[in-house]
Amino acid sequence: MDTYLAATTVGAKRSLADFVVVSQSHDHNAYGHEVGIITFTGTIQGQPVAGMLYVVLGGGYATTINVLSSPDRFDDVVAHEMSFISTATAS
């Protein structure tokens, strides 16, 4: 998981201006599978954004869910969508 998250971070730095990792953690999804979560900030076309990468690995596959929002709405968006996001699987 750590290797995949590191590679994902490198890709995000190339794609998003002013990319900064806010946090990186491990958790488990609704089915008990390990997930990696990176939260970050950056800018897109001069507009500030906050985001989350939610990564599930399994069976040689990866599922990544990306959430982007304005920084002031980020916590509410993640809270609202997490019940869906946490059901992601990879296989």
KOLTOR-760160 format. One record per residue (C-alpha): residue number from 1; residue in one letter; y, z, x. Coordinates in pm, 1 decimal, always signed. Layout:
(NUM, A, (Y, Z, X))
...
// end
This chain:
(1, M, (+0.0, +0.0, +0.0))
(2, D, (+248.0, +91.5, +274.4))
(3, T, (+201.9, -245.6, +446.2))
(4, Y, (+261.9, -432.0, +119.9))
(5, L, (+571.9, -223.3, +41.3))
(6, A, (+711.0, -287.5, +389.7))
(7, A, (+662.8, -663.5, +346.4))
(8, T, (+820.7, -648.9, +1.5))
(9, T, (+1121.1, -467.5, +146.2))
(10, V, (+1165.2, -735.9, +414.6))
(11, G, (+1160.2, -1005.6, +144.2))
(12, A, (+1409.6, -818.4, -69.9))
(13, K, (+1648.2, -779.7, +224.8))
(14, R, (+1646.1, -1157.9, +264.1))
(15, S, (+1709.6, -1217.9, -106.0))
(16, L, (+1964.7, -953.1, -196.3))
(17, A, (+2301.3, -898.3, -28.2))
(18, D, (+2376.3, -542.0, +83.1))
(19, F, (+2015.9, -435.1, +12.8))
(20, V, (+1963.3, -60.1, +65.5))
(21, V, (+1645.6, +133.9, -11.9))
(22, V, (+1733.2, +443.3, -217.2))
(23, S, (+1378.8, +581.4, -237.5))
(24, Q, (+1019.8, +485.3, -172.9))
(25, S, (+729.7, +673.2, -326.3))
(26, H, (+370.8, +656.6, -438.7))
(27, D, (+247.5, +749.4, -784.5))
(28, H, (-30.8, +657.0, -1025.5))
(29, N, (-10.2, +427.5, -1325.4))
(30, A, (-138.2, +504.0, -1675.1))
(31, Y, (-493.0, +415.9, -1560.3))
(32, G, (-489.3, +628.8, -1246.7))
(33, H, (-439.9, +341.4, -1000.2))
(34, E, (-210.4, +401.2, -704.0))
(35, V, (+131.2, +239.5, -729.0))
(36, G, (+417.2, +203.3, -485.8))
(37, I, (+772.4, +233.2, -611.0))
(38, I, (+1086.1, +126.9, -425.4))
(39, T, (+1428.9, +183.8, -576.2))
(40, F, (+1723.2, +5.0, -422.8))
(41, T, (+2081.1, -110.9, -456.2))
(42, G, (+2245.8, -436.7, -358.7))
(43, T, (+2471.9, -711.6, -483.2))
(44, I, (+2408.0, -1042.3, -656.0))
(45, Q, (+2694.6, -1291.5, -656.1))
(46, G, (+2932.3, -1006.0, -577.6))
(47, Q, (+2809.8, -782.8, -860.5))
(48, P, (+2649.6, -446.0, -777.6))
(49, V, (+2293.2, -395.9, -897.9))
(50, A, (+2034.5, -120.4, -889.7))
(51, G, (+1668.4, -205.3, -897.0))
(52, M, (+1310.2, -94.5, -879.4))
(53, L, (+999.5, -265.6, -744.5))
(54, Y, (+681.4, -126.8, -901.3))
(55, V, (+371.0, -245.2, -715.4))
(56, V, (+5.5, -212.1, -818.1))
(57, L, (-269.5, -332.3, -583.8))
(58, G, (-630.5, -394.6, -683.1))
(59, G, (-917.4, -628.3, -610.5))
(60, G, (-722.6, -813.8, -343.6))
(61, Y, (-434.8, -887.5, -583.2))
(62, A, (-89.3, -742.4, -630.5))
(63, T, (+118.9, -707.2, -941.5))
(64, T, (+488.1, -644.2, -884.9))
(65, I, (+728.7, -561.8, -1163.3))
(66, N, (+1096.5, -596.7, -1077.0))
(67, V, (+1363.8, -415.0, -1274.9))
(68, L, (+1731.9, -497.3, -1218.6))
(69, S, (+2027.3, -342.8, -1393.1))
(70, S, (+2387.5, -251.1, -1344.8))
(71, P, (+2395.8, +77.2, -1150.9))
(72, D, (+2542.1, +270.3, -1444.3))
(73, R, (+2253.8, +169.0, -1675.9))
(74, F, (+1966.4, +178.3, -1426.0))
(75, D, (+1825.4, +523.0, -1509.0))
(76, D, (+1830.3, +451.2, -1882.7))
(77, V, (+1666.4, +110.0, -1840.0))
(78, V, (+1386.2, +249.9, -1623.1))
(79, A, (+1328.2, +542.6, -1860.2))
(80, H, (+1310.6, +305.8, -2157.7))
(81, E, (+1071.5, +57.9, -1991.7))
(82, M, (+846.5, +290.8, -1789.8))
(83, S, (+589.7, +334.9, -2067.4))
(84, F, (+528.4, -41.0, -2049.1))
(85, I, (+564.2, -73.1, -1671.4))
(86, S, (+310.6, +202.1, -1606.5))
(87, T, (+37.0, -1.0, -1779.0))
(88, A, (+49.3, -278.4, -1516.7))
(89, T, (-276.8, -347.2, -1336.5))
(90, A, (-393.1, -582.5, -1062.1))
(91, S, (-739.7, -733.2, -1033.5))
// end
